[in-house]
């Protein structure tokens, strides 16, 4: 007789789980073996640029960022962070600005 102990693997929740298998023969001899299961998220979040791309503006005008939309298959917006990297051809300046969304 082969018996599988009920597992509590929740495929919708990231984490480590253990499944235990139990095998008994007719004499009552028993063997147990466990399998670790790791539920992971391997899908990267997506970024959508809102507005024109490339964005054109008049010289000396105030720059107003049209925005981005970010989504993830698992994490909600409160857990996501986005970076805006400003690259310019006005020398060797490269700034990274992190913002909580």
WOTA-V339459 format. One record per backbone hydrogen bond with DSSP energy under -1.0 kcal/mol. NH is the residue of the N-H (numbers start at 1). CO is the residue of the C=O. E is the energy in kcal/mol with one decimal. If there is no record, write none. Layout:
# WOTA-V339459
nh=NH co=CO e=E
nh=NH co=CO e=E
This chain:
# WOTA-V339459
nh=3 co=22 e=-2.6
nh=5 co=20 e=-1.6
nh=13 co=10 e=-1.9
nh=15 co=39 e=-1.8
nh=17 co=37 e=-3.3
nh=19 co=35 e=-2.7
nh=21 co=33 e=-3.6
nh=22 co=3 e=-2.5
nh=23 co=31 e=-2.8
nh=24 co=1 e=-2.2
nh=25 co=29 e=-1.9
nh=28 co=25 e=-1.8
nh=31 co=23 e=-2.3
nh=33 co=21 e=-2.4
nh=35 co=19 e=-3.2
nh=37 co=17 e=-3.1
nh=39 co=15 e=-2.8
nh=46 co=71 e=-2.7
nh=48 co=69 e=-2.5
nh=50 co=67 e=-2.3
nh=61 co=58 e=-1.6
nh=69 co=48 e=-2.6
nh=71 co=46 e=-1.8
nh=79 co=76 e=-1.9
nh=82 co=99 e=-1.4
nh=84 co=97 e=-2.4
nh=86 co=95 e=-2.2
nh=95 co=86 e=-1.3
nh=97 co=84 e=-2.4
nh=99 co=82 e=-2.0
